[in-house]
Amino acid sequence: MGRGGVNPPDHPIKMRIIMILLTKLGGKEVLINERQIETAQETPDTVITMINGHTYIVTETIEEIMDKVVAFNKSTKKKTRLGD
């Protein structure tokens, strides 16, 4: 899988995987499928609950997560328009 969660064009899996890179409290990075996020709360740490019930506590604020989702979606739309 390419950086940012999109499979390269020659990859056997042709679907695009929509994921954003976040940082867990311990400093480890984790890829989260933004389409599977059910809720996000700042408590003051940001707790993300997925639709399957799993939770992740991350260092990014809700605003930063939203910015990453918007930026990633813009980049994939641009690549699609350019024929990548």
ZADOLO-531238 format. One record per atom (N, C-alpha, C): residue number from 0; residue in three letters; chain; atom name; x, y negated, z. Coordinates in pm, whole numbers. Layout:
N
<rec nr="NUM" rest="Ala" kette="A" atom="CA" X="X" Y="Y" Z="Z"/>
...
***
This chain:
84
<rec nr="0" rest="Met" kette="A" atom="N" X="86" Y="117" Z="0"/>
<rec nr="0" rest="Met" kette="A" atom="CA" X="0" Y="0" Z="0"/>
<rec nr="0" rest="Met" kette="A" atom="C" X="90" Y="-123" Z="0"/>
<rec nr="1" rest="Gly" kette="A" atom="N" X="58" Y="-222" Z="-79"/>
<rec nr="1" rest="Gly" kette="A" atom="CA" X="136" Y="-344" Z="-85"/>
<rec nr="1" rest="Gly" kette="A" atom="C" X="115" Y="-430" Z="38"/>
<rec nr="2" rest="Arg" kette="A" atom="N" X="204" Y="-525" Z="59"/>
<rec nr="2" rest="Arg" kette="A" atom="CA" X="195" Y="-617" Z="173"/>
<rec nr="2" rest="Arg" kette="A" atom="C" X="63" Y="-691" Z="165"/>
<rec nr="3" rest="Gly" kette="A" atom="N" X="-8" Y="-702" Z="276"/>
<rec nr="3" rest="Gly" kette="A" atom="CA" X="-136" Y="-771" Z="278"/>
<rec nr="3" rest="Gly" kette="A" atom="C" X="-254" Y="-678" Z="257"/>
<rec nr="4" rest="Gly" kette="A" atom="N" X="-228" Y="-551" Z="226"/>
<rec nr="4" rest="Gly" kette="A" atom="CA" X="-335" Y="-454" Z="222"/>
<rec nr="4" rest="Gly" kette="A" atom="C" X="-392" Y="-423" Z="85"/>
<rec nr="5" rest="Val" kette="A" atom="N" X="-331" Y="-471" Z="-21"/>
<rec nr="5" rest="Val" kette="A" atom="CA" X="-383" Y="-442" Z="-154"/>
<rec nr="5" rest="Val" kette="A" atom="C" X="-295" Y="-337" Z="-220"/>
<rec nr="6" rest="Asn" kette="A" atom="N" X="-354" Y="-230" Z="-270"/>
<rec nr="6" rest="Asn" kette="A" atom="CA" X="-277" Y="-127" Z="-337"/>
<rec nr="6" rest="Asn" kette="A" atom="C" X="-221" Y="-182" Z="-468"/>
<rec nr="7" rest="Pro" kette="A" atom="N" X="-95" Y="-147" Z="-501"/>
<rec nr="7" rest="Pro" kette="A" atom="CA" X="-40" Y="-191" Z="-629"/>
<rec nr="7" rest="Pro" kette="A" atom="C" X="-119" Y="-131" Z="-745"/>
<rec nr="8" rest="Pro" kette="A" atom="N" X="-115" Y="-194" Z="-864"/>
<rec nr="8" rest="Pro" kette="A" atom="CA" X="-197" Y="-148" Z="-977"/>
<rec nr="8" rest="Pro" kette="A" atom="C" X="-172" Y="-3" Z="-1018"/>
<rec nr="9" rest="Asp" kette="A" atom="N" X="-49" Y="48" Z="-999"/>
<rec nr="9" rest="Asp" kette="A" atom="CA" X="-18" Y="185" Z="-1040"/>
<rec nr="9" rest="Asp" kette="A" atom="C" X="-44" Y="288" Z="-930"/>
<rec nr="10" rest="His" kette="A" atom="N" X="-96" Y="244" Z="-816"/>
<rec nr="10" rest="His" kette="A" atom="CA" X="-124" Y="333" Z="-703"/>
<rec nr="10" rest="His" kette="A" atom="C" X="-240" Y="425" Z="-740"/>
<rec nr="11" rest="Pro" kette="A" atom="N" X="-234" Y="555" Z="-699"/>
<rec nr="11" rest="Pro" kette="A" atom="CA" X="-343" Y="647" Z="-734"/>
<rec nr="11" rest="Pro" kette="A" atom="C" X="-479" Y="608" Z="-676"/>
<rec nr="12" rest="Ile" kette="A" atom="N" X="-479" Y="535" Z="-565"/>
<rec nr="12" rest="Ile" kette="A" atom="CA" X="-606" Y="487" Z="-510"/>
<rec nr="12" rest="Ile" kette="A" atom="C" X="-633" Y="352" Z="-574"/>
<rec nr="13" rest="Lys" kette="A" atom="N" X="-736" Y="345" Z="-656"/>
<rec nr="13" rest="Lys" kette="A" atom="CA" X="-763" Y="225" Z="-736"/>
<rec nr="13" rest="Lys" kette="A" atom="C" X="-843" Y="118" Z="-660"/>
<rec nr="14" rest="Met" kette="A" atom="N" X="-906" Y="153" Z="-549"/>
<rec nr="14" rest="Met" kette="A" atom="CA" X="-984" Y="53" Z="-478"/>
<rec nr="14" rest="Met" kette="A" atom="C" X="-892" Y="-43" Z="-403"/>
<rec nr="15" rest="Arg" kette="A" atom="N" X="-940" Y="-162" Z="-379"/>
<rec nr="15" rest="Arg" kette="A" atom="CA" X="-865" Y="-260" Z="-302"/>
<rec nr="15" rest="Arg" kette="A" atom="C" X="-907" Y="-248" Z="-156"/>
<rec nr="16" rest="Ile" kette="A" atom="N" X="-808" Y="-242" Z="-69"/>
<rec nr="16" rest="Ile" kette="A" atom="CA" X="-835" Y="-232" Z="74"/>
<rec nr="16" rest="Ile" kette="A" atom="C" X="-819" Y="-372" Z="132"/>
<rec nr="17" rest="Ile" kette="A" atom="N" X="-923" Y="-420" Z="195"/>
<rec nr="17" rest="Ile" kette="A" atom="CA" X="-924" Y="-556" Z="247"/>
<rec nr="17" rest="Ile" kette="A" atom="C" X="-881" Y="-553" Z="393"/>
<rec nr="18" rest="Met" kette="A" atom="N" X="-757" Y="-598" Z="419"/>
<rec nr="18" rest="Met" kette="A" atom="CA" X="-706" Y="-598" Z="555"/>
<rec nr="18" rest="Met" kette="A" atom="C" X="-628" Y="-725" Z="581"/>
<rec nr="19" rest="Ile" kette="A" atom="N" X="-632" Y="-768" Z="706"/>
<rec nr="19" rest="Ile" kette="A" atom="CA" X="-553" Y="-883" Z="748"/>
<rec nr="19" rest="Ile" kette="A" atom="C" X="-455" Y="-838" Z="855"/>
<rec nr="20" rest="Leu" kette="A" atom="N" X="-340" Y="-903" Z="860"/>
<rec nr="20" rest="Leu" kette="A" atom="CA" X="-235" Y="-869" Z="954"/>
<rec nr="20" rest="Leu" kette="A" atom="C" X="-250" Y="-954" Z="1080"/>
<rec nr="21" rest="Leu" kette="A" atom="N" X="-268" Y="-887" Z="1195"/>
<rec nr="21" rest="Leu" kette="A" atom="CA" X="-282" Y="-954" Z="1323"/>
<rec nr="21" rest="Leu" kette="A" atom="C" X="-177" Y="-901" Z="1420"/>
<rec nr="22" rest="Thr" kette="A" atom="N" X="-161" Y="-969" Z="1534"/>
<rec nr="22" rest="Thr" kette="A" atom="CA" X="-61" Y="-930" Z="1633"/>
<rec nr="22" rest="Thr" kette="A" atom="C" X="-129" Y="-891" Z="1763"/>
<rec nr="23" rest="Lys" kette="A" atom="N" X="-102" Y="-769" Z="1809"/>
<rec nr="23" rest="Lys" kette="A" atom="CA" X="-156" Y="-724" Z="1937"/>
<rec nr="23" rest="Lys" kette="A" atom="C" X="-79" Y="-794" Z="2049"/>
<rec nr="24" rest="Leu" kette="A" atom="N" X="-134" Y="-792" Z="2170"/>
<rec nr="24" rest="Leu" kette="A" atom="CA" X="-72" Y="-862" Z="2282"/>
<rec nr="24" rest="Leu" kette="A" atom="C" X="72" Y="-818" Z="2308"/>
<rec nr="25" rest="Gly" kette="A" atom="N" X="105" Y="-692" Z="2287"/>
<rec nr="25" rest="Gly" kette="A" atom="CA" X="241" Y="-643" Z="2309"/>
<rec nr="25" rest="Gly" kette="A" atom="C" X="339" Y="-685" Z="2202"/>
<rec nr="26" rest="Gly" kette="A" atom="N" X="291" Y="-753" Z="2097"/>
<rec nr="26" rest="Gly" kette="A" atom="CA" X="378" Y="-800" Z="1991"/>
<rec nr="26" rest="Gly" kette="A" atom="C" X="377" Y="-713" Z="1866"/>
<rec nr="27" rest="Lys" kette="A" atom="N" X="313" Y="-596" Z="1873"/>
<rec nr="27" rest="Lys" kette="A" atom="CA" X="307" Y="-510" Z="1755"/>
<rec nr="27" rest="Lys" kette="A" atom="C" X="202" Y="-564" Z="1657"/>
<rec nr="28" rest="Glu" kette="A" atom="N" X="236" Y="-552" Z="1527"/>
<rec nr="28" rest="Glu" kette="A" atom="CA" X="143" Y="-596" Z="1424"/>
<rec nr="28" rest="Glu" kette="A" atom="C" X="46" Y="-483" Z="1391"/>
<rec nr="29" rest="Val" kette="A" atom="N" X="-76" Y="-522" Z="1356"/>
<rec nr="29" rest="Val" kette="A" atom="CA" X="-179" Y="-425" Z="1320"/>
<rec nr="29" rest="Val" kette="A" atom="C" X="-257" Y="-481" Z="1201"/>
<rec nr="30" rest="Leu" kette="A" atom="N" X="-288" Y="-392" Z="1107"/>
<rec nr="30" rest="Leu" kette="A" atom="CA" X="-374" Y="-431" Z="995"/>
<rec nr="30" rest="Leu" kette="A" atom="C" X="-519" Y="-400" Z="1032"/>
<rec nr="31" rest="Ile" kette="A" atom="N" X="-604" Y="-499" Z="1017"/>
<rec nr="31" rest="Ile" kette="A" atom="CA" X="-746" Y="-486" Z="1051"/>
<rec nr="31" rest="Ile" kette="A" atom="C" X="-827" Y="-506" Z="924"/>
<rec nr="32" rest="Asn" kette="A" atom="N" X="-921" Y="-416" Z="900"/>
<rec nr="32" rest="Asn" kette="A" atom="CA" X="-1012" Y="-430" Z="786"/>
<rec nr="32" rest="Asn" kette="A" atom="C" X="-1115" Y="-536" Z="824"/>
<rec nr="33" rest="Glu" kette="A" atom="N" X="-1104" Y="-652" Z="760"/>
<rec nr="33" rest="Glu" kette="A" atom="CA" X="-1190" Y="-764" Z="799"/>
<rec nr="33" rest="Glu" kette="A" atom="C" X="-1338" Y="-738" Z="773"/>
<rec nr="34" rest="Arg" kette="A" atom="N" X="-1368" Y="-646" Z="684"/>
<rec nr="34" rest="Arg" kette="A" atom="CA" X="-1508" Y="-612" Z="657"/>
<rec nr="34" rest="Arg" kette="A" atom="C" X="-1569" Y="-524" Z="765"/>
<rec nr="35" rest="Gln" kette="A" atom="N" X="-1485" Y="-470" Z="854"/>
<rec nr="35" rest="Gln" kette="A" atom="CA" X="-1533" Y="-382" Z="961"/>
<rec nr="35" rest="Gln" kette="A" atom="C" X="-1544" Y="-453" Z="1096"/>
<rec nr="36" rest="Ile" kette="A" atom="N" X="-1511" Y="-582" Z="1099"/>
<rec nr="36" rest="Ile" kette="A" atom="CA" X="-1521" Y="-658" Z="1225"/>
<rec nr="36" rest="Ile" kette="A" atom="C" X="-1668" Y="-685" Z="1255"/>
<rec nr="37" rest="Glu" kette="A" atom="N" X="-1710" Y="-646" Z="1376"/>
<rec nr="37" rest="Glu" kette="A" atom="CA" X="-1848" Y="-674" Z="1418"/>
<rec nr="37" rest="Glu" kette="A" atom="C" X="-1853" Y="-805" Z="1495"/>
<rec nr="38" rest="Thr" kette="A" atom="N" X="-1765" Y="-821" Z="1596"/>
<rec nr="38" rest="Thr" kette="A" atom="CA" X="-1762" Y="-944" Z="1674"/>
<rec nr="38" rest="Thr" kette="A" atom="C" X="-1618" Y="-980" Z="1710"/>
<rec nr="39" rest="Ala" kette="A" atom="N" X="-1599" Y="-1107" Z="1743"/>
<rec nr="39" rest="Ala" kette="A" atom="CA" X="-1471" Y="-1155" Z="1795"/>
<rec nr="39" rest="Ala" kette="A" atom="C" X="-1503" Y="-1257" Z="1903"/>
<rec nr="40" rest="Gln" kette="A" atom="N" X="-1435" Y="-1241" Z="2018"/>
<rec nr="40" rest="Gln" kette="A" atom="CA" X="-1459" Y="-1330" Z="2132"/>
<rec nr="40" rest="Gln" kette="A" atom="C" X="-1326" Y="-1375" Z="2187"/>
<rec nr="41" rest="Glu" kette="A" atom="N" X="-1318" Y="-1500" Z="2233"/>
<rec nr="41" rest="Glu" kette="A" atom="CA" X="-1201" Y="-1547" Z="2306"/>
<rec nr="41" rest="Glu" kette="A" atom="C" X="-1235" Y="-1545" Z="2453"/>
<rec nr="42" rest="Thr" kette="A" atom="N" X="-1153" Y="-1472" Z="2532"/>
<rec nr="42" rest="Thr" kette="A" atom="CA" X="-1191" Y="-1446" Z="2672"/>
<rec nr="42" rest="Thr" kette="A" atom="C" X="-1081" Y="-1473" Z="2775"/>
<rec nr="43" rest="Pro" kette="A" atom="N" X="-975" Y="-1545" Z="2772"/>
<rec nr="43" rest="Pro" kette="A" atom="CA" X="-925" Y="-1632" Z="2666"/>
<rec nr="43" rest="Pro" kette="A" atom="C" X="-851" Y="-1558" Z="2554"/>
<rec nr="44" rest="Asp" kette="A" atom="N" X="-805" Y="-1434" Z="2578"/>
<rec nr="44" rest="Asp" kette="A" atom="CA" X="-746" Y="-1358" Z="2467"/>
<rec nr="44" rest="Asp" kette="A" atom="C" X="-856" Y="-1326" Z="2367"/>
<rec nr="45" rest="Thr" kette="A" atom="N" X="-817" Y="-1306" Z="2242"/>
<rec nr="45" rest="Thr" kette="A" atom="CA" X="-917" Y="-1275" Z="2140"/>
<rec nr="45" rest="Thr" kette="A" atom="C" X="-940" Y="-1125" Z="2136"/>
<rec nr="46" rest="Val" kette="A" atom="N" X="-1064" Y="-1086" Z="2158"/>
<rec nr="46" rest="Val" kette="A" atom="CA" X="-1104" Y="-945" Z="2155"/>
<rec nr="46" rest="Val" kette="A" atom="C" X="-1188" Y="-923" Z="2030"/>
<rec nr="47" rest="Ile" kette="A" atom="N" X="-1140" Y="-833" Z="1943"/>
<rec nr="47" rest="Ile" kette="A" atom="CA" X="-1211" Y="-799" Z="1821"/>
<rec nr="47" rest="Ile" kette="A" atom="C" X="-1278" Y="-664" Z="1841"/>
<rec nr="48" rest="Thr" kette="A" atom="N" X="-1407" Y="-657" Z="1816"/>
<rec nr="48" rest="Thr" kette="A" atom="CA" X="-1481" Y="-531" Z="1823"/>
<rec nr="48" rest="Thr" kette="A" atom="C" X="-1519" Y="-493" Z="1681"/>
<rec nr="49" rest="Met" kette="A" atom="N" X="-1483" Y="-369" Z="1644"/>
<rec nr="49" rest="Met" kette="A" atom="CA" X="-1512" Y="-318" Z="1511"/>
<rec nr="49" rest="Met" kette="A" atom="C" X="-1650" Y="-252" Z="1510"/>
<rec nr="50" rest="Ile" kette="A" atom="N" X="-1704" Y="-229" Z="1391"/>
<rec nr="50" rest="Ile" kette="A" atom="CA" X="-1838" Y="-169" Z="1385"/>
<rec nr="50" rest="Ile" kette="A" atom="C" X="-1839" Y="-25" Z="1437"/>
<rec nr="51" rest="Asn" kette="A" atom="N" X="-1721" Y="39" Z="1446"/>
<rec nr="51" rest="Asn" kette="A" atom="CA" X="-1716" Y="175" Z="1502"/>
<rec nr="51" rest="Asn" kette="A" atom="C" X="-1697" Y="174" Z="1653"/>
<rec nr="52" rest="Gly" kette="A" atom="N" X="-1693" Y="54" Z="1715"/>
<rec nr="52" rest="Gly" kette="A" atom="CA" X="-1681" Y="43" Z="1859"/>
<rec nr="52" rest="Gly" kette="A" atom="C" X="-1539" Y="23" Z="1909"/>
<rec nr="53" rest="His" kette="A" atom="N" X="-1439" Y="44" Z="1826"/>
<rec nr="53" rest="His" kette="A" atom="CA" X="-1300" Y="23" Z="1869"/>
<rec nr="53" rest="His" kette="A" atom="C" X="-1277" Y="-126" Z="1893"/>
<rec nr="54" rest="Thr" kette="A" atom="N" X="-1192" Y="-156" Z="1990"/>
<rec nr="54" rest="Thr" kette="A" atom="CA" X="-1160" Y="-295" Z="2019"/>
<rec nr="54" rest="Thr" kette="A" atom="C" X="-1010" Y="-319" Z="2006"/>
<rec nr="55" rest="Tyr" kette="A" atom="N" X="-976" Y="-440" Z="1969"/>
<rec nr="55" rest="Tyr" kette="A" atom="CA" X="-837" Y="-483" Z="1959"/>
<rec nr="55" rest="Tyr" kette="A" atom="C" X="-825" Y="-617" Z="2030"/>
<rec nr="56" rest="Ile" kette="A" atom="N" X="-721" Y="-632" Z="2111"/>
<rec nr="56" rest="Ile" kette="A" atom="CA" X="-692" Y="-760" Z="2174"/>
<rec nr="56" rest="Ile" kette="A" atom="C" X="-571" Y="-816" Z="2100"/>
<rec nr="57" rest="Val" kette="A" atom="N" X="-589" Y="-935" Z="2042"/>
<rec nr="57" rest="Val" kette="A" atom="CA" X="-485" Y="-993" Z="1957"/>
<rec nr="57" rest="Val" kette="A" atom="C" X="-448" Y="-1133" Z="2005"/>
<rec nr="58" rest="Thr" kette="A" atom="N" X="-331" Y="-1179" Z="1960"/>
<rec nr="58" rest="Thr" kette="A" atom="CA" X="-282" Y="-1310" Z="2003"/>
<rec nr="58" rest="Thr" kette="A" atom="C" X="-343" Y="-1425" Z="1923"/>
<rec nr="59" rest="Glu" kette="A" atom="N" X="-391" Y="-1396" Z="1803"/>
<rec nr="59" rest="Glu" kette="A" atom="CA" X="-447" Y="-1502" Z="1719"/>
<rec nr="59" rest="Glu" kette="A" atom="C" X="-582" Y="-1550" Z="1775"/>
<rec nr="60" rest="Thr" kette="A" atom="N" X="-609" Y="-1678" Z="1754"/>
<rec nr="60" rest="Thr" kette="A" atom="CA" X="-739" Y="-1733" Z="1792"/>
<rec nr="60" rest="Thr" kette="A" atom="C" X="-842" Y="-1694" Z="1685"/>
<rec nr="61" rest="Ile" kette="A" atom="N" X="-968" Y="-1713" Z="1717"/>
<rec nr="61" rest="Ile" kette="A" atom="CA" X="-1073" Y="-1685" Z="1619"/>
<rec nr="61" rest="Ile" kette="A" atom="C" X="-1054" Y="-1774" Z="1496"/>
<rec nr="62" rest="Glu" kette="A" atom="N" X="-1017" Y="-1899" Z="1517"/>
<rec nr="62" rest="Glu" kette="A" atom="CA" X="-995" Y="-1989" Z="1404"/>
<rec nr="62" rest="Glu" kette="A" atom="C" X="-881" Y="-1939" Z="1314"/>
<rec nr="63" rest="Glu" kette="A" atom="N" X="-772" Y="-1889" Z="1374"/>
<rec nr="63" rest="Glu" kette="A" atom="CA" X="-661" Y="-1836" Z="1296"/>
<rec nr="63" rest="Glu" kette="A" atom="C" X="-703" Y="-1711" Z="1218"/>
<rec nr="64" rest="Ile" kette="A" atom="N" X="-784" Y="-1626" Z="1281"/>
<rec nr="64" rest="Ile" kette="A" atom="CA" X="-833" Y="-1506" Z="1212"/>
<rec nr="64" rest="Ile" kette="A" atom="C" X="-920" Y="-1546" Z="1093"/>
<rec nr="65" rest="Met" kette="A" atom="N" X="-1009" Y="-1641" Z="1114"/>
<rec nr="65" rest="Met" kette="A" atom="CA" X="-1094" Y="-1687" Z="1005"/>
<rec nr="65" rest="Met" kette="A" atom="C" X="-1010" Y="-1745" Z="891"/>
<rec nr="66" rest="Asp" kette="A" atom="N" X="-905" Y="-1821" Z="925"/>
<rec nr="66" rest="Asp" kette="A" atom="CA" X="-816" Y="-1876" Z="822"/>
<rec nr="66" rest="Asp" kette="A" atom="C" X="-748" Y="-1765" Z="743"/>
<rec nr="67" rest="Lys" kette="A" atom="N" X="-705" Y="-1658" Z="811"/>
<rec nr="67" rest="Lys" kette="A" atom="CA" X="-641" Y="-1545" Z="743"/>
<rec nr="67" rest="Lys" kette="A" atom="C" X="-739" Y="-1475" Z="649"/>
<rec nr="68" rest="Val" kette="A" atom="N" X="-861" Y="-1457" Z="694"/>
<rec nr="68" rest="Val" kette="A" atom="CA" X="-963" Y="-1392" Z="609"/>
<rec nr="68" rest="Val" kette="A" atom="C" X="-989" Y="-1476" Z="485"/>
<rec nr="69" rest="Val" kette="A" atom="N" X="-1006" Y="-1606" Z="503"/>
<rec nr="69" rest="Val" kette="A" atom="CA" X="-1033" Y="-1696" Z="389"/>
<rec nr="69" rest="Val" kette="A" atom="C" X="-914" Y="-1696" Z="293"/>
<rec nr="70" rest="Ala" kette="A" atom="N" X="-792" Y="-1707" Z="346"/>
<rec nr="70" rest="Ala" kette="A" atom="CA" X="-672" Y="-1709" Z="261"/>
<rec nr="70" rest="Ala" kette="A" atom="C" X="-658" Y="-1578" Z="184"/>
<rec nr="71" rest="Phe" kette="A" atom="N" X="-681" Y="-1465" Z="252"/>
<rec nr="71" rest="Phe" kette="A" atom="CA" X="-668" Y="-1337" Z="185"/>
<rec nr="71" rest="Phe" kette="A" atom="C" X="-773" Y="-1322" Z="75"/>
<rec nr="72" rest="Asn" kette="A" atom="N" X="-897" Y="-1360" Z="105"/>
<rec nr="72" rest="Asn" kette="A" atom="CA" X="-1003" Y="-1351" Z="4"/>
<rec nr="72" rest="Asn" kette="A" atom="C" X="-975" Y="-1441" Z="-116"/>
<rec nr="73" rest="Lys" kette="A" atom="N" X="-920" Y="-1559" Z="-92"/>
<rec nr="73" rest="Lys" kette="A" atom="CA" X="-883" Y="-1648" Z="-202"/>
<rec nr="73" rest="Lys" kette="A" atom="C" X="-773" Y="-1585" Z="-287"/>
<rec nr="74" rest="Ser" kette="A" atom="N" X="-674" Y="-1522" Z="-222"/>
<rec nr="74" rest="Ser" kette="A" atom="CA" X="-563" Y="-1464" Z="-297"/>
<rec nr="74" rest="Ser" kette="A" atom="C" X="-609" Y="-1346" Z="-381"/>
<rec nr="75" rest="Thr" kette="A" atom="N" X="-702" Y="-1265" Z="-331"/>
<rec nr="75" rest="Thr" kette="A" atom="CA" X="-748" Y="-1151" Z="-409"/>
<rec nr="75" rest="Thr" kette="A" atom="C" X="-836" Y="-1196" Z="-525"/>
<rec nr="76" rest="Lys" kette="A" atom="N" X="-914" Y="-1301" Z="-506"/>
<rec nr="76" rest="Lys" kette="A" atom="CA" X="-996" Y="-1354" Z="-615"/>
<rec nr="76" rest="Lys" kette="A" atom="C" X="-907" Y="-1412" Z="-724"/>
<rec nr="77" rest="Lys" kette="A" atom="N" X="-800" Y="-1481" Z="-685"/>
<rec nr="77" rest="Lys" kette="A" atom="CA" X="-708" Y="-1539" Z="-782"/>
<rec nr="77" rest="Lys" kette="A" atom="C" X="-640" Y="-1429" Z="-862"/>
<rec nr="78" rest="Lys" kette="A" atom="N" X="-596" Y="-1321" Z="-796"/>
<rec nr="78" rest="Lys" kette="A" atom="CA" X="-531" Y="-1210" Z="-866"/>
<rec nr="78" rest="Lys" kette="A" atom="C" X="-627" Y="-1144" Z="-963"/>
<rec nr="79" rest="Thr" kette="A" atom="N" X="-754" Y="-1131" Z="-924"/>
<rec nr="79" rest="Thr" kette="A" atom="CA" X="-855" Y="-1069" Z="-1010"/>
<rec nr="79" rest="Thr" kette="A" atom="C" X="-875" Y="-1155" Z="-1135"/>
<rec nr="80" rest="Arg" kette="A" atom="N" X="-881" Y="-1284" Z="-1118"/>
<rec nr="80" rest="Arg" kette="A" atom="CA" X="-899" Y="-1375" Z="-1233"/>
<rec nr="80" rest="Arg" kette="A" atom="C" X="-779" Y="-1369" Z="-1327"/>
<rec nr="81" rest="Leu" kette="A" atom="N" X="-658" Y="-1348" Z="-1272"/>
<rec nr="81" rest="Leu" kette="A" atom="CA" X="-538" Y="-1345" Z="-1354"/>
<rec nr="81" rest="Leu" kette="A" atom="C" X="-515" Y="-1209" Z="-1417"/>
<rec nr="82" rest="Gly" kette="A" atom="N" X="-596" Y="-1109" Z="-1380"/>
<rec nr="82" rest="Gly" kette="A" atom="CA" X="-585" Y="-978" Z="-1439"/>
<rec nr="82" rest="Gly" kette="A" atom="C" X="-489" Y="-884" Z="-1367"/>
<rec nr="83" rest="Asp" kette="A" atom="N" X="-445" Y="-921" Z="-1247"/>
<rec nr="83" rest="Asp" kette="A" atom="CA" X="-357" Y="-833" Z="-1167"/>
<rec nr="83" rest="Asp" kette="A" atom="C" X="-434" Y="-719" Z="-1107"/>
***
